């Protein structure tokens, strides 16, 4: 199975306001193993970058002045993602921008999902951890992944971090031994195991009252052919 973990940086938040992609970063995984076949490209957007966006990713208009436009890299990018499953955190944002770029480049090229499927790790995280913070930084903390080297967002760096997060989220534990401090997941990484304290108080046992037992027996007697009626 070929998966592409993808992230983008942009000039702003909304493609409907004319904002564009300025960086694409991807890492390739085949059968859950990083292959080293990365894709990374800075892109000249032909418009100014919002100041708020620069504060997030640190990419300036001057830096992008001599970079290729999306039209110049679109063919190579589409070839790279073709047939893969894209793994993206908050996929509607990145896919929306890619679709916008494809429409500007050549409407006949269609949409992202014409080339690959998409897995949204934000949706997956919300299903696994309902009611909790599920940003990439929060997931790094939850799964004990070091992202301390990330002062600013960057598409390639974020895709590498997301690959680690995704593998931890979906890997599970395959070698759990009670009494040990760590266990391994099927991606070869080490996961921490919290041991229960020996001083932990005994669990309280609450027994059914006589009235509850009579009500339970009455319910069984009212059922036709209950398999456990003779127990």
Phi, psi and omega in degrees: 000126181259122179237142177242114176275121192234145172214152177231157166240149188223171179282343182187197190264335189234119174296334178294342176266011178089009180285154189229163174282137177239349177206138173234130177231131181221144169236141184261137172235135173238122184053043175068021177240131176294132184263342186087356178274077183272159172233127180216129183210127167273147187225133176281123188270350184058036172197165181284148177270136177299143179301321179297325179291320178298323179296332181278310187252346175076009181269126185255164177298320181297320180297325185272358188302325183254014181272158180291158175276169179298322179304326185281339183247355187302315183299314180295320180295314180296323177295323181293318185272349187301126176084359183264173167258121177278132176249114188224141175268119188064061187303323181303328179295304185291317181295322177299319178290319179296316178299321178297316179295319179297322179294319177291323182290306182192104182305334181289347180284349176077210184242171181305317184288355172284345183249334186201167173267167185228131173245124181263110182289340175291317176298317179298316181295321179294328177289323182279329185227064183299140177079003180249165175288133184230030171293167179299319178297318180295322179290324176300317179294318182295323183259014174057049177252127183283115173237028183293341181279000183260098175275320177238159174288144173212140189298315182290316179298316181295324179291324177294318178294317181296325177300316177298315180298314182299316180295321177293319182296323189252358185280321183073179180253131184241354184216063184271122177238120182297140178093349178266159182277334185226164174216166182250151175257172185284001172261008177086358182276163183259128181247143180279141176241126179271121180276147176285142181290142177291338181271006182297130182295152180296146179292140180283131179257123180251116182268152179291146177281169178300319179297319179294321178295319178295319180295322179295316180295322177297322178295318179295318181296334181278352183267138179279130174056040177294125186295333184259012184294335182267359182285000000 
